[in-house]
Amino acid sequence: MPMIRESVVQKLYQPGIGQELWDFANTLYPICRSISGNGVRETLSHINQKIDLQIHEVPSGTQAFDWTIAPEWNIRDAWIKDPQGNKIIDFKKHNLHVLNYSAPISGKFQLSELKKHIYTMPDQPDLIPYRTSYYNINWGFCMSHDQLMSLPDGEYEAFIDSDHNPKGSLTYGEYFLQGESDEIFLFSAHCCHPSLANDNCSGMSVNTHLARALTSLKGKTRYSYQFIFAPGTIGSITWLSRNEDKIRRIKNGLILSCVGDPGGPTYKRSQAGDAIVDRAVEKILRDEEANPNIVDFWPYGYDERQYNSPAFRLNVGLLLRSRFGLFPEYHTSADNMDFIRPEYLEKSYKNTLQIIDILENEYRTVNLAPHGEPNLGKRGLYGAIGGDKKAYDANLPVFWMLNQSDGEHTLLDVATRAKLPYERIHDAAKVLAENGLLRVEG
Ligand code: ZN
């Protein structure tokens, strides 16, 4: 039955949880992940300690729409030794030093030859870049440009102990909470990047803790919630190819990526642009910040590309702090655990709970005493709502709810028109409903 629900922010948000979010991201950070392999498994096993994750293995060679799951990649060690035999780069010190998905190699090379397999960023010469080569099998290393420039000529030894197993699999994890309705809201985070903190240990940590918090409301939420932890692109396409029944039930969703840095906040709209998720996220970010960065959908980025593709159109937006690709730390060794901070992880986490509050209460409302204003004084409501001492300010959300409850407007409509924080409109609606002055329509 439709009703104004208690705020999940008030129920579930624990101030100070940012440290726990950061600590969990820090646990995931050192792991060398890729689109398949043991790094993804190890990552999911950590998540599985927080929530009862369903972990799937899909064999290499399996078709997923237009894609074929690649041979599984694993790496054990990699290094380069200089002509004196000193290790000048070591995978065990930083996993970005290896081209992700690199083929194995063992041999001696003149510097000029070796350079063809070394990736650097001349414009950010002190950082190691993150580079991948999933579908063109190649071998390679990444290092700072400064380091490359400092190398004397001579014979170097290069070693990469990795393999591509055609009998391996792609691994992804999911977690599902059935609500009162079969309609599903999706939260998804990619789990394929190696040691990059914002992109996307931050997203995995927020997604995990959100799933864990919502578990305490299992069966009592309006919507069902689907959480996905999958390698970017191929992982979400694989999930989509195996979940036709659920896809029909998903109307909205959110990708969580780069949610821990001091920039932003940023929201990239779904392809539709005006879905409930778009309106909800925009309202929450505008409540929180003077100038959030709200950008229209464009078909490049994270897995919103897959979920919003023509066959699915799942209305999935992307929540970020800084916008991917625009912050200088993006896809470099500077995207480390110093770059993400507990307070910003906590803000992003709280934002997701605030968004859920909007979704869960997105009903049109009807004023049950619509002939003029109801007498709030005789009900003990006048001036008694909200915590503010100034009566005008305290009562404003109530008057907005009463005025706009004509069966045409939802709580979000009212909060947006009133330019009041959603939380206050929600509180007012709840009090009015409890006092028999308001009912909600499904
Ligand atoms: Zn990335």
Residues whose N, C-alpha, C, O or C-beta is under 5 A from the ligand:
A	BS01	ZN	D199
